[in-house]
Amino acid sequence: MKKARIERDSILKEARDLKKAIINESKDEAKKEAEKIIESANEAIRNEKNAAVSEIKKQVAGLSIEIAEKLLNEKLSENDKQMKIVDELLKDVKLKWIIIE
C-alpha cells in the first residue's frame, strides 16, 4: 500500500511538472508570436508613414511649381517687366562669371 502511494505521488508530481512545462512552453510560443505580430504591424505602419510623407512631398513640390508658374506669368505679362528681369539675370550671371575668373 505504501509503495502504491509513493508511486501515485510520483506520477502526480510528474503530471504537475509536465503540466507546468506545457503551460510555460505555450506561454513562450504565444509571446514570440505576439512579438512577431507587433513587429509586422510596426513595419506596416512605418511603410504607410513613409508613403504618406513621400506623397506629401510630391504635393508640396507640385504646389510650389504651380505658385512659381503663376508668379512668373504675372511678372512676365508685361514686356517692360520681362526686359527688366532678363537684364537682372544677365547682370547676375556676369557677376558670377567675374567672381569665378
Contacts in CASP RR format, 6 or more apart in sequence:
PFRMAT RR
TARGET T0000
AUTHOR 0000-0000-0000
METHOD contacts of the structure
MODEL  1
MKKARIERDSILKEARDLKKAIINESKDEAKKEAEKIIESANEAIRNEKN
AAVSEIKKQVAGLSIEIAEKLLNEKLSENDKQMKIVDELLKDVKLKWIII
E
75 81 0 8 1.000
75 85 0 8 1.000
76 82 0 8 1.000
76 85 0 8 1.000
END
